[in-house]
């Protein structure tokens, strides 16, 4: 039987990283959290921008993963405000990844313009998610 290549979960690629996941959809939030925990991350979850802001105020994470389309305040507005706060308070730039069901170049550009490092399209494949996040934090 041939090997299909290294499994992203064979080693804890996100070992010890503190990651905040923001998604208004409970199943999506749960799945992302499970995948990231399996890769060794400590994960805190929020179902809204307000909850995410509370988590960030309690302890700044190593990485933020946020849905874009949420009721009330969307992920892009949230991140744009976070980027302004980083500048005003001279905080280090928090690596941030948008997750969205809207997969087109215009949506990706809007996410980057808001301050996300990149946008991943739903459904996100587990190995790709872990590899991309590990690379993003490593390169930060």
Buried (B, 14 or more C-beta within 10 A) or exposed (E): EEEEEEEBBEEBBBEEBBBBBBBBBEEBBEBBBEBBBBBBBBBBBBBBBEBBBEBBEEEBBBBBBBBBBBEEBBBBBBBBBBBEEBEEEEEEEBBBBBBBEBEEEEBBEBBBEBBBBBBBBBEBEBBEBBBBBBEBBEEE
